[in-house]
Amino acid sequence: MREIKTPADFNEVVSGDKPVLLDFYADWCGPCQALLPIVEELAQKHQDDFVIAKVNVDQNRELAGQFGVRSIPALFFIQDGEVKEQLLGLQPKQVLDRHIHMYLDKAA
């Protein structure tokens, strides 16, 4: 799973040809820590066709502000450089996997 630490990292991730899931999180956030193994597992499972990246809101306040992140975890699905969908809070693996497959089907 990629970690976005700079604006250049972000631009590289969203300018690619794969759909993207951005996970905005913080180290002190309990639900974020509960979501981390789920997101890491999905990143491994879909590494060839989907980019999953995490963004620490404490280290990337500007990017979190650009996305209007007010509560975490905040998950953004991006395709063709545009935010297509946002999910807030801890999400079950099945829900995230279903959304990933939905965007993979659109890209095919």
C-alpha positions as CSV (number, residue, x, y, z in Angstrom):
1,M,0.0,0.0,0.0
2,R,1.3,3.4,-0.9
3,E,1.6,6.2,1.6
4,I,1.1,9.8,0.3
5,K,3.6,12.1,2.0
6,T,3.9,14.9,-0.5
7,P,1.9,16.7,-3.1
8,A,4.1,15.0,-5.7
9,D,3.1,11.6,-4.3
10,F,-0.5,12.5,-4.6
11,N,-0.2,13.8,-8.1
12,E,1.6,10.6,-9.2
13,V,-1.1,8.4,-7.7
14,V,-4.1,10.1,-9.2
15,S,-2.6,10.8,-12.6
16,G,-2.1,7.1,-13.3
17,D,-4.5,5.0,-15.3
18,K,-5.7,2.8,-12.4
19,P,-8.6,3.7,-10.1
20,V,-7.6,4.9,-6.7
21,L,-8.8,4.5,-3.1
22,L,-7.4,7.1,-0.7
23,D,-7.6,6.4,3.0
24,F,-7.3,9.5,5.2
25,Y,-6.3,8.4,8.7
26,A,-4.5,9.4,11.9
27,D,-2.3,7.2,14.1
28,W,-4.4,8.2,17.2
29,C,-7.7,7.2,15.5
30,G,-9.1,3.9,16.8
31,P,-11.4,3.2,13.9
32,C,-8.6,4.1,11.5
33,Q,-6.3,1.6,13.1
34,A,-9.1,-1.0,12.9
35,L,-9.5,-0.3,9.2
36,L,-5.8,-0.5,8.4
37,P,-5.5,-4.3,8.1
38,I,-8.5,-4.4,5.9
39,V,-7.1,-1.7,3.6
40,E,-3.7,-3.4,3.5
41,E,-5.2,-6.7,2.6
42,L,-7.3,-5.2,-0.2
43,A,-4.2,-3.3,-1.4
44,Q,-2.3,-6.6,-1.7
45,K,-5.3,-8.4,-3.3
46,H,-5.7,-5.6,-6.0
47,Q,-2.1,-4.5,-6.4
48,D,-2.1,-5.1,-10.1
49,D,-5.3,-3.2,-11.0
50,F,-6.1,-0.7,-8.3
51,V,-4.1,1.8,-6.3
52,I,-4.8,2.0,-2.6
53,A,-3.0,4.7,-0.7
54,K,-3.1,6.1,2.8
55,V,-2.9,9.8,3.8
56,N,-2.0,10.8,7.4
57,V,-4.2,13.8,8.1
58,D,-1.7,15.1,10.8
59,Q,1.2,15.1,8.3
60,N,-0.9,16.2,5.2
61,R,-3.2,18.9,6.6
62,E,-3.3,20.7,3.2
63,L,-4.4,17.6,1.3
64,A,-7.0,16.7,3.9
65,G,-8.3,20.3,3.6
66,Q,-8.5,20.0,-0.2
67,F,-10.7,16.9,0.2
68,G,-12.8,18.6,3.0
69,V,-11.9,15.8,5.5
70,R,-13.7,16.6,8.7
71,S,-13.8,13.1,10.3
72,I,-11.7,10.0,9.8
73,P,-11.4,7.5,8.5
74,A,-12.5,9.1,5.2
75,L,-12.2,7.0,2.1
76,F,-12.3,8.5,-1.4
77,F,-12.6,6.6,-4.7
78,I,-10.9,8.4,-7.5
79,Q,-11.2,7.5,-11.2
80,D,-9.8,9.5,-14.1
81,G,-8.5,12.1,-11.7
82,E,-12.0,12.8,-10.2
83,V,-13.5,12.0,-6.9
84,K,-16.3,9.6,-7.6
85,E,-17.4,8.6,-4.2
86,Q,-16.7,9.1,-0.5
87,L,-17.2,6.7,2.4
88,L,-16.9,7.8,6.1
89,G,-16.1,5.7,9.1
90,L,-15.0,2.1,9.5
91,Q,-16.2,0.0,6.6
92,P,-16.4,-3.8,6.4
93,K,-14.0,-5.5,4.0
94,Q,-16.9,-6.8,1.8
95,V,-18.2,-3.2,1.3
96,L,-14.8,-1.9,0.2
97,D,-14.1,-4.9,-2.0
98,R,-17.5,-4.5,-3.7
99,H,-16.8,-0.8,-4.4
100,I,-13.4,-1.6,-5.8
101,H,-14.9,-4.2,-8.1
102,M,-17.5,-1.6,-9.2
103,Y,-14.7,0.8,-10.3
104,L,-12.7,-2.0,-11.9
105,D,-15.8,-3.0,-14.0
106,K,-16.2,0.7,-15.1
107,A,-12.6,0.8,-16.1
108,A,-12.8,-2.4,-18.2
